[in-house]
Amino acid sequence: MALAAACHWFLPGFEEGWAEAAALLLVFLAGGVPAALRAGEALVKERTLDIDLLMVIAALAAAAVGAALEGAVLLTLFSLSTTLEHRAMGRTRRAIEALMELRPDRAFKRVGDGVEEVPVESLCPGDVVMLRPGARVPVDGRVVEGEGSVDESTITGESVPVHKAPGAQVFEATVNLHGVLAVEVARPLTESTVARMIALVTEAQAERAPSERFSEWFGQRYTVAVLVGAILAFGGFFALGHDWQVSLYKAATLLVAASPCAIVISVPAAILSALAAAARGGVLFKGGAALETLAKVETFAFDKTGTLTTGQQELVEIHATCDEADFLARLAGLEAHSEHPIAAAIRRAAEARGIAPVAVREARAVPGEGMVGVDETGVIWAGNLRLATRMGAKAEADAASQVPEGLHAAPRTLVLLGRGAQLLGVAGFEDRPRASTPHGLGALRAGGVGEILMLTGDRRAVAEQVGAELRIAPAAIHADLRPEDKLRLVGELAGKGRVAFVGDGVNDAAALARADVGIAMGAAGSEVALQAADVALLSEDIGRLAEAHRLARRTATIIRQNLIFAMTAMLVLVISGLFFALPLPIAVIGHEGGTVLVVLNGLRLLADPIRKARA
């Protein structure tokens, strides 16, 4: 193109114009043939008219009326803008592909009294790997020996190192800052945190948002309309007395001016950039649809335990009809089969007191109520008052809940243990709100969220105590809920407007699936909850949710900006082509320049500060 321009403007008549003609031919071949092949493939395989076809037709029309230089400029700028678009959109893909580079290839596996360097993919659940200071964690696992701080910013987006002690979870691709840690492998490499992140983001990029689907639907049909309109414009100009060359030139100019490239690329440029920025900040959207819907959400409903609170319940008192150690041993044996945070607290309490759990078989969860199993004596159960009623122990449970200190009225979670209709005792647990929760809820309110509710299966006294600390009004607290009650309430809220539900447990899965946007809390959350949710927060930080909500709203704003700009620019160019002598090069610059600008505007989301935000 540079050679053709130099020959045209600075060396007119050079070698009788053969040099310019040869350069223009090369431009048409280099810029036109690939576009024509893409357009032909789309026409044959997908039976759609691609925008590339419009550009090729416009360039050929310009050449046919003696304006080959203008046609060459069109193909050059079109090729350049397409290249810039691919490179720009590639930045969002590289942001995700960079996750793969975080995974170490080798790990130091404990073998007998020594260690052996092995490939990470050879590790199996139960193996123990040694982490030296500065080493990247090779797998998801649990610390069994040692203490130290771990930088989890690559996974959760949290910039402050997290202290790890025996029993704490660590995630693949995080960095052990100091101390020597022995980590037991929890899951194989194919099911690790990074593998799930990559899978979720890949699915998200493949699943288009409603506005993306609309822009593609509009682009395909509008392309046909533009082609038909250009043909009609040619006939109209010719009928008005212009010769065929002028008519064809003006029709080609109109074809370029009306092409919808900028409109079609406006939405995916913003959506893909936002998905990449969110993933780097520890928030995984399972598609552009979830991102767009979150921007419209004005009501957030939260589960309490493990979501608003730490989930680190602590046993504070026991009232048993049998020996206290035997009570705790049977309770720990039954709860060894549960993922609930209270079950973990029971196991920690038994371990701290040196009490071995009693073997329990045939254990099963009763969602929203507790656990039932069989020990050496018979059927044994542990749970709330609803389960006690189901097992025929309501009267004893009611009596046990009125201990001298008023345990039932106290803001504590109760776990009752019984055998058939006989109550063996009751244990009280306490949980505290996460340190980040007050700020996170405040940020949501400041971001325009109109209503924040708490939906919990816990007792109302416990829920109201937590709600008071978090400025959640008693009327917005729904306690003593079964999973089906949460599902019903979320359905009622969804009938009034967009609602998001935030939870982390198995009993939250139905509500997560029913909400307009289901949000799973924490990388260590229940696998069922993560699968049912539309959004996964890898950080256990409500402030990260507020940042994701802000990012979603900013994305919606940028999409509107792009569409308004693209449509306005196209309208100005079309009017100029119809009623004024708009030169083809100006139409080309306006069209391609607008396309590049909307892409660059969408790419601004890649620099969104979600990762740097602090709750």
C-alpha positions in Angstrom: 0.0 0.0 0.0 2.9 2.4 0.8 4.5 1.6 -2.6 1.2 2.2 -4.4 0.7 5.5 -2.6 4.2 6.7 -3.3 3.9 5.9 -7.0 0.5 7.6 -7.2 1.4 10.9 -5.4 5.1 11.3 -5.9 5.9 9.4 -9.1 3.0 9.9 -11.4 3.5 8.1 -14.7 6.5 6.1 -13.3 7.1 3.3 -15.8 3.7 4.2 -17.3 1.9 3.3 -14.1 2.9 -0.3 -14.0 4.6 -0.1 -10.6 1.5 1.4 -9.0 -0.7 -1.1 -10.7 1.5 -4.0 -9.5 1.5 -2.6 -6.0 -2.3 -2.2 -6.0 -2.7 -5.8 -7.3 -0.7 -7.1 -4.4 -2.8 -5.1 -2.0 -6.0 -6.6 -3.5 -4.6 -10.1 -3.3 -3.2 -9.8 0.2 -6.2 -7.9 1.7 -9.0 -9.2 -0.5 -8.3 -12.9 -1.0 -8.3 -13.9 2.8 -11.5 -11.8 3.4 -13.1 -13.4 0.3 -12.2 -16.9 1.6 -13.6 -16.1 5.0 -16.8 -14.7 3.5 -17.1 -17.7 1.1 -16.6 -20.2 4.0 -19.3 -18.4 6.0 -21.7 -18.4 3.1 -21.2 -22.1 2.2 -20.9 -23.7 5.7 -23.1 -21.4 7.8 -25.3 -19.9 5.0 -24.6 -16.4 6.3 -23.4 -13.2 4.6 -20.3 -12.1 6.4 -19.2 -8.5 6.8 -16.0 -9.4 5.0 -18.1 -9.9 1.9 -19.3 -6.3 2.0 -15.7 -5.0 2.2 -14.6 -7.1 -0.8 -17.5 -6.0 -2.9 -16.9 -2.4 -2.0 -13.2 -2.6 -3.0 -14.0 -4.3 -6.3 -16.7 -1.7 -7.0 -14.2 1.0 -6.4 -11.7 -0.6 -8.7 -14.3 -1.0 -11.4 -14.9 2.8 -11.5 -11.3 3.6 -11.7 -10.8 4.2 -7.9 -8.5 1.3 -7.3 -6.4 3.3 -4.9 -9.4 4.0 -2.7 -10.4 0.3 -2.8 -6.8 -0.7 -1.8 -7.0 1.8 1.1 -10.3 0.1 2.2 -8.8 -3.4 2.1 -5.6 -2.2 3.9 -7.5 -0.5 6.7 -10.0 -3.3 7.0 -7.1 -5.9 7.3 -5.4 -3.7 9.8 -8.5 -3.2 11.9 -9.2 -7.0 11.8 -5.7 -7.7 12.9 -5.9 -5.2 15.7 -9.2 -6.7 16.8 -7.8 -10.2 16.9 -4.7 -9.1 18.8 -6.8 -7.1 21.2 -9.3 -10.0 21.8 -6.3 -12.3 22.1 -5.2 -10.3 25.2 -8.3 -11.5 27.0 -7.5 -15.1 26.0 -3.9 -14.8 27.1 -5.0 -13.4 30.5 -6.7 -16.8 31.0 -4.0 -18.9 29.3 -1.5 -17.4 31.7 -3.2 -19.5 34.4 -1.6 -22.5 32.8 1.8 -21.0 33.3 1.2 -20.8 37.1 1.1 -24.5 37.5 4.5 -26.0 38.5 5.7 -29.1 36.6 7.5 -30.9 39.4 6.8 -31.5 43.1 8.8 -32.9 46.0 6.9 -36.0 47.2 7.6 -37.5 50.6 8.7 -41.1 50.3 9.5 -42.8 53.5 12.0 -40.6 55.4 13.1 -38.7 52.3 11.6 -36.8 49.4 11.6 -37.5 45.7 11.1 -35.0 42.8 8.2 -36.3 40.7 5.9 -34.9 37.9 2.9 -33.1 39.4 0.5 -35.1 37.2 1.7 -38.3 38.9 0.5 -37.2 42.3 -2.6 -38.9 43.8 -5.0 -38.0 46.7 -3.3 -39.0 49.9 0.3 -38.3 48.8 2.3 -35.8 50.8 4.4 -33.1 49.1 6.9 -30.8 50.8 6.8 -27.1 50.1 9.9 -25.1 50.5 9.9 -21.3 51.0 9.2 -19.5 47.8 7.8 -22.6 46.1 4.5 -22.6 44.2 1.9 -25.0 45.5 1.6 -27.9 42.9 -1.8 -29.2 43.9 -4.9 -28.6 46.0 -4.4 -30.0 49.5 -4.4 -29.7 53.2 -1.5 -28.7 55.5 -0.5 -31.6 57.7 2.8 -30.2 59.1 4.4 -26.8 59.5 3.1 -23.2 59.5 3.6 -20.3 57.2 2.0 -17.6 55.0 0.8 -18.3 51.5 0.2 -15.7 48.8 -3.2 -16.6 47.3 -3.5 -13.6 45.0 -3.2 -15.7 41.8 -6.3 -17.6 42.8 -8.5 -15.4 45.0 -7.2 -12.0 44.0 -6.5 -11.2 47.7 -3.2 -9.3 48.0 -2.6 -10.0 51.7 -0.8 -13.3 52.5 -2.9 -15.9 54.4 -1.5 -17.7 57.4 -1.6 -21.5 57.1 -1.4 -24.0 60.0 -2.1 -27.8 60.1 -5.6 -28.5 58.8 -5.7 -25.4 56.6 -6.4 -25.8 52.9 -4.0 -24.6 50.2 -4.7 -24.2 46.5 -2.7 -25.0 43.4 -0.6 -22.2 41.9 -0.4 -20.2 45.2 3.0 -19.3 46.6 4.4 -20.5 50.0 6.2 -17.4 51.2 8.1 -18.8 54.2 8.3 -21.9 56.3 8.3 -25.5 55.3 4.9 -27.1 54.8 3.9 -30.7 54.3 0.7 -30.8 52.2 -1.5 -33.8 51.7 -2.9 -34.0 48.2 -6.7 -33.5 48.2 -7.6 -34.0 44.6 -5.9 -35.0 41.3 -4.5 -32.4 38.9 -7.4 -32.7 36.5 -9.9 -31.6 39.3 -7.7 -28.9 40.8 -8.7 -25.2 41.4 -6.8 -24.0 38.4 -8.3 -26.7 36.2 -11.7 -25.7 37.3 -10.9 -22.0 36.7 -9.7 -22.7 33.2 -12.7 -24.9 32.4 -15.2 -22.4 33.8 -13.6 -19.5 31.9 -13.4 -21.5 28.7 -17.1 -22.3 29.0 -17.8 -18.6 29.8 -16.1 -17.4 26.7 -18.1 -20.0 24.6 -21.4 -19.1 26.2 -22.5 -15.8 24.7 -24.5 -13.1 26.6 -28.0 -12.2 25.3 -26.6 -8.9 23.9 -23.8 -10.8 22.1 -26.4 -13.1 20.5 -28.5 -10.2 19.6 -25.6 -8.3 18.0 -24.7 -11.3 16.0 -28.3 -11.9 14.9 -28.6 -8.2 14.1 -25.2 -8.2 12.2 -26.1 -11.1 10.0 -29.5 -9.6 9.0 -28.3 -6.1 8.7 -25.4 -7.2 6.4 -28.0 -8.5 4.0 -30.0 -5.2 4.3 -26.8 -3.2 3.6 -26.0 -5.2 0.5 -29.6 -4.9 -0.8 -29.6 -1.2 0.2 -26.3 -0.6 -1.7 -27.8 -2.2 -4.8 -31.0 0.0 -4.5 -28.8 3.1 -3.9 -26.9 2.3 -7.1 -30.2 2.2 -9.0 -31.4 5.3 -7.3 -28.3 7.4 -8.1 -28.4 6.1 -11.7 -32.0 7.0 -12.0 -31.3 10.6 -10.7 -29.0 11.2 -13.7 -25.6 10.1 -12.5 -23.5 7.9 -14.8 -22.9 4.3 -13.8 -19.4 5.0 -12.6 -20.5 7.8 -10.2 -23.5 5.7 -9.1 -21.3 2.7 -8.4 -18.7 4.8 -6.5 -21.4 6.4 -4.3 -23.0 3.0 -3.7 -19.7 1.5 -2.7 -19.1 4.4 -0.3 -22.6 3.8 1.2 -21.8 0.1 1.5 -18.7 0.9 3.6 -20.4 3.6 5.6 -23.4 1.3 6.6 -21.4 -1.8 7.4 -22.1 -2.9 11.0 -18.5 -4.0 12.0 -18.4 -1.7 15.0 -21.8 -2.7 16.2 -21.1 -6.4 16.0 -17.8 -6.2 17.9 -19.0 -3.7 20.5 -20.5 -6.3 22.9 -17.9 -9.2 22.7 -15.0 -6.8 23.1 -16.4 -5.6 26.5 -17.8 -9.0 27.7 -14.6 -11.0 27.1 -12.4 -8.2 28.7 -14.6 -8.2 31.7 -14.6 -12.0 32.1 -10.8 -11.9 31.9 -10.5 -9.1 34.5 -12.9 -10.8 36.8 -11.0 -14.1 36.6 -7.8 -12.4 37.5 -9.6 -10.9 40.5 -10.8 -14.3 41.7 -14.4 -14.1 40.3 -15.4 -16.7 37.7 -18.5 -16.0 35.6 -19.9 -19.0 33.8 -20.9 -16.9 30.8 -21.6 -13.4 29.6 -25.2 -13.9 30.5 -24.4 -14.1 34.2 -22.2 -10.9 33.9 -25.0 -9.0 32.2 -27.7 -10.2 34.7 -25.6 -9.4 37.7 -25.4 -5.8 36.5 -29.2 -5.6 36.8 -29.5 -7.3 40.2 -30.9 -5.0 43.0 -31.7 -7.7 45.6 -29.1 -10.0 47.2 -30.0 -12.9 49.4 -27.3 -14.5 51.5 -26.9 -17.8 53.2 -25.5 -17.2 56.7 -23.1 -20.0 57.8 -19.9 -20.0 55.7 -21.1 -17.1 53.6 -21.7 -14.1 55.8 -19.9 -15.8 58.7 -16.6 -17.5 58.8 -18.2 -20.9 59.0 -15.7 -21.7 61.7 -18.2 -22.8 64.4 -16.7 -23.5 67.8 -18.1 -25.8 70.4 -18.9 -23.7 73.5 -21.0 -26.1 75.7 -22.5 -29.6 76.0 -25.5 -30.7 77.9 -25.6 -34.6 77.8 -27.6 -37.3 79.5 -24.6 -39.6 79.1 -20.9 -39.3 79.6 -19.7 -36.1 77.8 -16.8 -37.9 76.2 -19.0 -40.7 74.9 -21.5 -38.0 73.6 -18.8 -36.2 71.7 -17.3 -39.4 70.3 -20.7 -40.5 68.9 -21.4 -37.0 67.6 -18.0 -36.8 65.9 -18.4 -40.3 64.4 -21.7 -39.3 62.7 -20.5 -35.9 61.6 -17.4 -37.4 60.1 -19.6 -38.0 57.0 -20.7 -34.4 56.7 -19.2 -31.4 54.9 -21.2 -28.9 57.0 -19.0 -26.3 58.9 -20.6 -27.4 62.2 -19.5 -31.0 61.5 -15.9 -29.7 61.0 -16.2 -27.9 64.4 -17.3 -31.1 66.1 -14.4 -33.0 64.6 -12.0 -30.3 65.7 -13.4 -30.4 69.2 -13.1 -34.2 69.5 -9.5 -34.1 68.1 -8.5 -31.3 70.5 -9.8 -33.4 73.5 -8.2 -36.6 72.2 -11.5 -38.3 71.7 -11.6 -40.9 69.0 -14.9 -40.9 66.9 -17.2 -43.9 67.2 -17.5 -45.8 63.9 -20.8 -45.0 62.2 -22.0 -46.6 59.0 -24.8 -46.0 56.5 -24.6 -42.3 57.2 -26.8 -40.0 55.1 -27.6 -36.3 55.2 -31.1 -35.0 55.7 -30.9 -31.6 53.9 -31.6 -28.7 56.2 -32.0 -30.9 59.2 -28.9 -33.0 60.0 -27.4 -36.5 59.7 -28.7 -40.1 60.4 -26.5 -43.2 60.6 -26.0 -46.5 62.4 -23.5 -47.3 65.2 -22.9 -50.5 67.1 -26.1 -50.0 69.0 -28.5 -48.9 66.3 -29.8 -45.9 64.5 -28.3 -42.6 65.7 -29.0 -39.0 64.5 -27.7 -35.5 65.0 -29.3 -32.3 63.9 -31.8 -29.5 64.7 -35.2 -29.5 66.3 -36.9 -30.4 63.0 -34.9 -33.6 62.8 -35.7 -34.4 66.4 -39.4 -34.0 65.6 -39.0 -36.3 62.6 -37.3 -38.9 64.9 -40.1 -38.7 67.5 -38.0 -36.9 70.1 -39.7 -33.5 70.0 -40.8 -33.4 73.6 -37.3 -34.3 74.9 -35.7 -31.8 72.5 -38.0 -29.0 73.7 -37.1 -29.8 77.3 -33.4 -30.0 76.5 -33.5 -26.6 74.8 -34.7 -24.9 78.0 -31.5 -25.6 80.0 -30.9 -23.2 83.0 -28.9 -20.7 80.8 -31.7 -20.6 78.3 -29.7 -22.3 75.6 -32.6 -22.3 73.1 -33.0 -18.5 73.3 -29.2 -17.8 73.3 -27.7 -16.7 70.0 -26.0 -20.1 69.4 -26.5 -22.9 67.0 -27.7 -26.1 68.6 -27.0 -29.7 67.5 -29.1 -32.4 69.2 -27.9 -36.0 69.3 -30.4 -38.8 69.8 -31.1 -42.5 69.3 -34.6 -43.1 67.9 -37.0 -41.1 70.1 -34.4 -40.8 72.9 -32.4 -37.6 73.2 -28.8 -38.1 74.3 -27.8 -34.4 74.6 -27.4 -31.1 73.0 -24.3 -29.1 72.0 -24.0 -25.3 71.5 -21.9 -23.6 68.8 -21.0 -20.1 68.0 -20.0 -18.5 64.7 -18.8 -15.0 63.9 -19.2 -12.7 60.8 -16.3 -12.6 58.5 -14.1 -9.5 59.0 -14.7 -8.5 55.4 -18.5 -8.9 55.5 -19.6 -5.5 57.0 -17.5 -3.6 54.4 -18.6 -5.9 51.6 -22.3 -5.4 52.4 -21.7 -1.7 52.7 -20.1 -1.6 49.3 -23.0 -3.4 47.8 -25.4 -0.9 49.3 -23.3 2.0 48.1 -23.3 0.4 44.6 -27.0 0.6 44.3 -28.3 -2.7 45.8 -31.7 -1.9 47.2 -32.3 -5.0 49.4 -30.1 -7.4 51.3 -31.6 -10.4 52.9 -30.4 -13.3 55.0 -31.8 -16.8 54.4 -30.6 -19.4 56.9 -31.6 -22.8 58.3 -30.3 -21.6 61.7 -32.4 -20.5 64.6 -33.8 -16.9 64.6 -31.9 -15.9 67.7 -28.6 -16.8 66.1 -29.6 -15.1 62.8 -30.7 -11.9 64.4 -27.5 -11.6 66.4 -25.5 -11.9 63.2 -27.9 -9.6 61.4 -27.6 -6.9 64.0 -23.8 -6.8 63.6 -24.2 -6.5 59.8 -27.0 -4.0 59.8 -29.6 -6.4 58.3 -33.1 -5.5 59.5 -35.0 -8.2 61.4 -37.7 -8.1 58.6 -35.0 -9.1 56.1 -33.9 -12.1 58.1 -35.6 -15.5 57.3 -34.5 -18.2 59.8 -35.3 -21.9 60.4 -35.5 -22.6 56.7 -35.3 -25.9 54.9 -33.7 -26.0 51.4 -37.2 -26.0 49.9 -38.0 -22.9 51.9 -35.0 -21.1 50.5 -36.0 -22.2 47.1 -39.5 -20.8 47.6 -38.3 -17.5 49.0 -35.8 -17.0 46.1 -38.6 -17.8 43.7 -40.8 -15.1 45.3 -38.0 -12.6 45.2 -37.3 -13.4 41.5 -41.0 -12.6 40.8 -40.4 -9.0 41.9 -37.2 -8.3 40.1 -33.6 -9.6 39.5 -32.3 -11.5 42.5 -28.9 -13.0 43.3 -28.4 -15.7 45.9 -25.1 -16.3 47.6 -24.3 -19.6 49.3 -21.7 -22.3 49.7 -23.3 -25.5 50.9 -25.1 -28.5 49.4 -28.4 -27.3 50.8 -28.0 -24.1 48.9 -27.8 -25.7 45.5 -31.5 -25.5 44.7 -31.7 -21.8 45.6 -28.5 -21.1 43.6 -30.0 -22.7 40.6 -33.3 -20.8 41.0 -31.9 -17.3 41.4 -31.3 -15.1 38.4 -27.7 -15.2 39.4 -26.4 -17.9 41.7 -23.1 -17.1 43.4 -21.0 -19.8 45.1 -18.8 -18.6 47.9 -15.2 -19.7 48.3 -12.9 -22.0 46.3 -13.4 -24.6 49.0 -17.2 -24.4 48.7 -19.3 -27.5 48.0 -18.8 -29.0 44.6 -22.6 -29.2 44.2 -22.9 -25.5 45.0 -20.1 -24.5 42.5 -21.8 -26.5 39.8 -25.3 -25.0 40.4 -24.0 -21.4 40.6 -23.6 -18.9 37.7 -20.7 -17.2 39.5 -17.9 -18.6 41.6 -16.1 -16.4 44.1 -12.7 -18.0 44.8 -12.1 -15.6 47.7 -14.1 -15.9 50.9 -14.5 -12.1 50.8 -17.9 -10.4 50.3 -16.0 -7.3 49.2 -15.0 -9.2 46.1 -18.7 -9.8 45.3 -19.3 -6.0 45.6 -16.4 -5.5 43.2 -17.8 -8.0 40.8 -21.2 -6.3 40.9 -19.5 -2.9 40.2 -17.5 -4.5 37.3 -20.7 -5.9 35.8 -22.4 -2.5 35.9 -19.3 -0.9 34.4 -19.4 -3.5 31.6 -23.0 -2.7 30.9 -22.1 1.0 30.7 -19.3 0.4 28.3 -21.5 -1.8 26.1 -24.0 1.1 25.9 -21.3 3.6 25.1 -20.0 1.3 22.3 -23.4 0.7 20.8 -24.4 4.4 20.9 -21.0 5.5 19.4 -21.1 2.8 16.7 -24.7 3.6 15.6 -24.2 7.3 15.7 -21.0 7.1 13.6 -22.7 4.8 11.1 -25.7 7.1 10.9 -23.5 10.2 10.2 -21.5 8.3 7.5 -24.7 7.0 5.8 -26.4 10.4 5.7 -23.2 11.9 4.4 -23.0 9.2 1.7 -26.6 9.7 0.7 -26.8 13.5 0.6 -23.2 14.8 0.3 -20.2 13.9 -1.7 -18.5 11.6 0.9 -15.2 10.3 -0.5 -14.7 6.6 -0.1 -11.4 7.0 1.9 -13.2 9.1 4.5 -15.9 6.5 4.8 -13.2 3.8 5.1 -11.4 5.8 7.9 -14.6 6.5 9.7 -15.8 2.9 9.5 -12.5 1.2 10.5 -11.6 3.8 13.0 -14.9 3.4 14.7 -14.4 -0.3 14.9 -11.0 0.0 16.5 -12.2 2.6 19.0 -15.0 0.4 20.3 -12.6 -2.5 20.7 -10.1 -0.3 22.6 -13.0 1.1 24.8 -14.0 -2.5 25.7 -10.4 -3.4 26.4 -10.3 -0.8 29.2 -12.1 -3.3 31.3 -8.9 -5.5 31.3 -7.4 -2.8 33.6 -10.3 -2.9 36.0 -9.0 -2.7 39.6 -11.1 -5.6 40.8 -7.9 -7.5 41.7 -6.4 -4.6 43.7 -9.6 -3.8 45.5 -9.5 -4.4 49.2 -12.5 -5.2 51.4 
